[in-house]
Amino acid sequence: MNQTRFSIFFSMVLMISSAMAEEAVYTPLFSDTAVGRYDPVAYFTEGHPVKGSKRFPLEYKGATWYFASEEHRQMFQANPGKYAPQYGGYCAWAVAHDTTARGDPLQWTLHEGKLYLNYDAAIRKDWEQDKAHWIREADRFWPTLSR
């Protein structure tokens, strides 16, 4: 990532981030919807993002999650830790840099059985070059960033 893009990204993040801890699950302003209303189970079963249906909602960690089917809703309910994105759906790369930014459900990675979201395609590209390093860093910072 070039220095200018990096600087712009962090300037934006700092403007929208606060010194206080973030909610456990990323939801947009004025919404309680997790993962942009995408079905988190589908990343694992279908191998790509699938929009959830308002017919299959589930409340978890203060957010509403949507699923493409009742089967997926039940799978998530039985084991949310397996299917929920890491770091509450915040951008994993940002968390690795001790801050938060929204995670884009279309910029995702499955790594060692876990779902990670990133801010945009450029960030995802940087993330994918050294996932293990970024995960170690994000795991270190996440406990102080989340409530």
N, C-alpha and C positions, 0 to 999 in steps of 0.2 A: 504494500500500500504506500502510495507516495506521501510525502510529508504534509503537503497541503490538504489532501483528503483526510489524513489522520488528524490534523489540527482542527479542521471544520467539524469532523465527527465529535471530537472531544468537547469542542465549544458548545455544540448542540446538546450533548449529554449533560454537561455541567449546568446549562440553563434549565433543563427539565428535571434534573436530579436535585434532591435536597439532602441536607445533612442527616435527616432522620432516616431510619430504616424503612425499606419498601415493604409493601404488602407481600405476603408469601407467594401470591400468584399474580402475574402481570395481567391487568385488564385495562382497556382504554379508558380515557377520561369519560365520565358519565355512563359507564357500562360496567357490568359485572361479568362479562363474557370472557372466558379463557380461550387461548389459542385461536383467536379470531374466528371462533365458532367452527373450527376444523375439528374433526374427530381424532383425538390423540391415539386411539387404538389402530386406526387405519394406517398410520405410518409403519406399523409393525406387520399388519396383516395384508395390506394392499401394496405396500412399498412406495406410497406416494400420498400427498395430502388429499383428503376427501372432506367436503363440507359436511358438518353434522346437521341433523334435522331438529327443528323445534319440537318434534314429537318425542325425542329421546334426550331430555335434559337430566342433569344430575348436579346437585350442589356439593361442592368439595372445596375446603379451605377458603371459604368466603367468595367463591366464584361459581358461575354457572358454566358447566361444560356440556357440549352437545355431541351427539354420536349419530352415526349413519344408520345404526340398527339397534334394536333392543339387545341383541347378543353383545355388541361392542360396549354398550352401557353397562351390562352385567359384568363383562370382563374387567372393565375399568373399576367398577365398584368393588369387585373381589380383590383387586390388587392395584390400587392407584399408583403406588410407587414404581411399578413396572412400566406404566404407560405415560404418566405425566411427564412433561418435559422437565429437564433438569433446570435448576435455578428458577423455578416457578414460571418458566416461559420467557424470562428476560433474556436478552442477548447474552449468550455464554461468553463471547469474546469480551464484551463490556464488563461482565462480572469478573473475568480474569484480570481486568485492569482496575478493579476495586471501585466500580461504579455500575450504574444500571442504564439500560436503554430497552426499548421495546424489542421483543423478538418477533420476527416476521415468520408466520407459519409456512411460507413458501420457500424460506431459506433455512433448510433443516439438514440435520445429519443424524444418522443412527451410528453409534459407536459403542462397541462392547455391550450391546443390548439396552442402550439408553438413548433417549431422544434429546437433541440439543437444537435450539433455535438461534439464529443470528439476525442482526439488524438489517443487513442487505447483502447483495451478492458479493460485493467487494470484501466486506468483512468476513463472509463465509469462506471466501477463497483464502484469506490470510489464516483463518481458523483451521482450515483443513491442512495447511502446510505443517502444523505441529500440534495436532489435537491433544496429544498426551500432555504436553507442556501447559497448554491453555487450561485443560481440565484440572491439573494440579493447582494452578494459580487460582482458578475460579473456586475450587473446593476450599481453598484457604480463605478467600475473602467472603464467600457467600454467608457464613454464619453471622457476620457483622452487618451485612447489607439487608438481610431479611428479618421480618418480625416473627 
